[in-house]
Structure formats: structure tokens, C-alpha cells
Amino acid sequence: MAAAPEWLTHEYVEHALRTHYKDNLLQIVKFELNPALGPGENYGGVLTRVRATFTLSQEREKEVLKNMIVKTSIDDDELTQELMAPYDIYNREMNIYEGVLPKLNELLHEIGDFEQLFPTAIYVDRERMAIIFEDLAVAGYVMADRIRRLNAEHVHLILRKLAKMHATSAVLNERQKGCLEGYDRGFFNRYTNAYSGYFVGGLLAAARWMRQTESMSQYADKLFELAPHYMDIGRECFAPTPGHVNVLAHGDVWTNNVMFKYDPETKRPVDVLLIDFQYSFWGSPSIDLHHFFNTSLKEPLRRDQQNALFQFYHGIFTETLTKLNYRQNPIPSLRQFKLQAEEKRFFALHSAVVVQPVMISEDPTDACFNALMNDDERGIRFKNRLYNNPIVQQNLKALVPVFDRKGLLEVDQCC
């Protein structure tokens, strides 16, 4: 379990709170740290729960309790740090929390929509690559179970918020003349193949399992042949399509990157907030949908209801664009939107075959960012074990033949 960074001290948090409250005499009187997540729960950063009791200069007799989450960069070996550098994920997330998300909120307010889409950052530290948020758990928000995955009620809540985020980002980019188009470092991008150890390594591990499974062996050779072309196909898939409504995509929508609030009596979800914008990028909104549907939905919702889910999302997406007078590109009809999504269907295959096995793994052995990213002996062992999961095997037996019939296992496919 990742330990809190050494610099995350009483004094550091006191300074952050003094900055946030604009009170240089604020004093912390009680302070404690605890890890927020365990191995295999998150690969994009170290999350530390901070509980601080403090007094403000004007109200010394009154103690204030603040529960916070501090998100910091992963302290891994030099090789992994070098591989991750081209993605610039920590600067990107800080820029988005400081300079983009507040503007998306303002656009929603413009049309009388005050629904909260994401948490607010309390403090951003670029020197240490850290962001401090209010701990959403205190407001009743929790993560759903990544192993059990999400039912339709949960999914509709996420799609509603995601559609509004996408639509407002398209409008912001239109009004501020391409201000978001520089976010071009999603999982697949033209600057680096650093994630190939994870992506191609996962594809090869899937192929090795298929080769040993009688009902899947016919697909193994196709995956082995696909592997040398995999990063290029992904890069083409992530490129924004001229003439389409492109958006600032979240980039990594899945169960652990959202937090739900539940009705205490019915136990049903009533709200959700989107979190973790490290891989946000300018491109097709359908990439977020393919990723979300193929990592986080229960079966048979994922297999049987995607058309209805695309329709639900499309209604909110186009309604928000219309209310905000978006004009840069034609707003697609439902049929056009589904055709556009089909052009990006490669990412559905990628999310189902390579990514979901990591996300629903219950095996903590070697479950760290280093093993995920690298293709050394340890990394190969870690990835091979992912395909011993009976749920993964069942899903791939159902989905890979569908992907094959769509031509997504071919080396000459075009997103």
C-alpha cells in the first residue's frame, strides 16, 4: 500500500489551508493521514486521506474539521517515471481543475443548470504535483464496487454528467477559439508509445490465454498479428475527426473515477461526480463511451443495452449543445452519432480485452504501476494472471467473436 509522501506534513497542509481560506493565522490543532486506496485500486496517483482540525484567526474558540484527499504523483522507479513523462498527466490535471472545469460550470449556469459535475480543488501545488480536494466521502459520496460493476441506474447518472461535460467543452472550445485542442496526450498519442508495455503487453497476454483455450484459439493468431500495429491503430482512433463535434473527453471513465451518493433509505444512487482528469484529451466523445461501457457495466447491460445507452447520452449531449447555441460543426442526429461512434469502435475492443482485466482484478500480486507499465518478467507474470479470472474469460468468450465480425482484429483496420 502506497505511503503518504514525506513532505505531506502538518506544516504543509496548514499552508494549503491558509491559502485556501486566505488566513495566514489559521492553525491546525489536530492532524492525521491515512491511505485512501489499496493495491490495484488506482494506478494514476497516490491518494492520501487527510483529517485536519483547525482554528481561524477570527474564531479561535471554534474548531473546524476538514476532511481532504491529497492526490500526488506515483513515486516509482526511474524507468517508469521516464516512460510516463511524455503524458504529463499531473500538469494536465492541475490545468484542467484550475482553468477548465470552472469554465464548464459557468456555461451550465448560463442555461440555468446548476448541477455539480465534478469536485472543486482546494489547493494545487505544481512543484510537488499535488492537488488537495475536499473528501467527498464526508458529503456522502463513495466509490461503487469495481468488481461487481454498475447497473443501469448508476450508468444513467454518469452519462448525464458526462454528456454535459462534453457539450460544454465543445462550446468553450468554440467560444475561445481552440483553447482545448492542445490537450492531445490521451492514452494513445503522437508523442509517445510509452504505454505499449501495458497495452501491447496486455494484448499479448490475452492472445496467450486464447491460444490455450480451445474455443478461442482461432482468435489468438489474429491478436499476435495485430500487436505490432496496435499503438498506430490506437493513435489514429484518438485523433479528432474534422467536421465532427469534438470535445474534451474525460479520457478514463470507469467505476473508480466516479463517486456516487446514495439515498440512505432506498440505497439507490441519486448523484455522481466525475473525478480524475489525468488523461483528458481533445477528441471524439464516443471514446469515453466505449471505454466506460466496456470496463464498468454489468452483464448483460454491456452486451445488450448499448444502443439504448448511446441514445440516452445523445439526447442530453445534443440538448446541451443546442441550448448553448453551438455552431462550429453540425450537431449529429442519433443515427449520425452512432455511425461516428462506430468509427472509434477499436477503443471498445481495447477497453474490453486489455483494460477491463486490470480493472476487475482481485489478485494483489505485483499489482503496482511498475508491473502494469513494463514488459519485464514481473510485468508479464502480472498480465498473464489477469486472464486467469473466470469473469474475464467469460466476457472475452462473448465479446471477441463480435469484435472479430466487426473487423477489429484485422491489421489493416481503420478507425
Steps between C-alpha positions, in 0.01 A plus 500: 500500500647836394617714788429871522786713363746624761431865426127462577535635852304700753679815382433433133126447546482803727653713223251359247206579726633848574514561122151364444340695784719808442592495868872503584426445869299179451635230732461122483443348845445136397636318197503143364578319174375169362525328159180543298535196272679166500700306237325463166240766578665785311803524270493874426618648827543462876187597693534596866215582734574802725297592806582842641340696782591869498404843623464822300651826618161664553347206688765349725243341728338307215673190358434408137537143375607456138522161330708505183647276233852578382586366156870474425716349229615141521845458652627222276834401350686722254407288197128529567532872568677538167227305321228714654660839441363554145141464625547794739196375692548700819542840335204425278270418787606807693438719194157347449393542862625858513422632154241284324246343734394831660426634151290196415299565816448861391361386165249275671399786729441708186210271408369475854659162574672495841562127520845425638708286264835475681666584833678830561873514565600661832870535421722431199876455547689486172840458665399174668239399241225487762133594517296524820125440481228491759443139596177419318438212739406750768224632273376145456676412174661158467651286228292218363635147492737468203470121508120486497478789249206729432131455425280721281417752776867570565578513129226753420626735772852489356385546140296804599801673657739386227273632223489840668877508546555407136249751364624794709860425402409513129333837559796633702739397225282671241468824695867514597629401156662162550600543865462126572658357188843492660386216725634236264665248731238235564584135550596476131679806362761610247764586759569163657443126501588481868180313583581221257633288787151507650290504183692270269614293795139451605396412145774235481399358839142471371628328187702251707190410700294465181759272344455261795117517489339279239199722429723810466809366328385622157532860622846467658693526174305811401595671825866403462496646150320810620752576774767680287230731358309553822641835613465649149134395480435646843669826407281533191193421708581780745552765232213753490286473187462824301138599452378305804414642840822437689517550876729496800454133580552386857737237363465235771135461600458188711360392836789633712504840329151597613343530846136437582263625765224259611158551651539374860159332497474346154878454452454611140746743339380859486808691382848453358811714456769449236856491636855440369575700184860389446437356154251754368547577131339675204321249280183301442251476787433140398844394626386573855183299437682199355742500792232539765264239351775241460668539838225576748157363403340190639408220264276472308461881504830540316415239238131572440420864582769716342271634228258632761787648702641679195152642442465617860838675488433652157178663617670691784812578294308655210254680728785671686679594177178647361422703812852648489467587127789282388566558127857398422406162348165335423339345807460134403168320484479181702572293191797718406632485855484121503682485166768732638530281809545195279807665346657497847390145588864386527505656844216274608716199413798651678297580813343155515804286414788693657364745758207334674706197615718742699204689641310200635802305622486374859854364499730744687820319394727752324201737472701820460554760232847366420372152416213646300722722286803281440551187291767342718457156658303637792273701271432199277411284803262769625324530165477125445323459834233751399363248248461228761197692627182301411302824451759629252496169316121498481488858371762442233334182380185704442656818359806406294294319232289817467810716466635257241183523291535880505852472359667631815758219515633582153838667452369722218204645688443873500330677792 
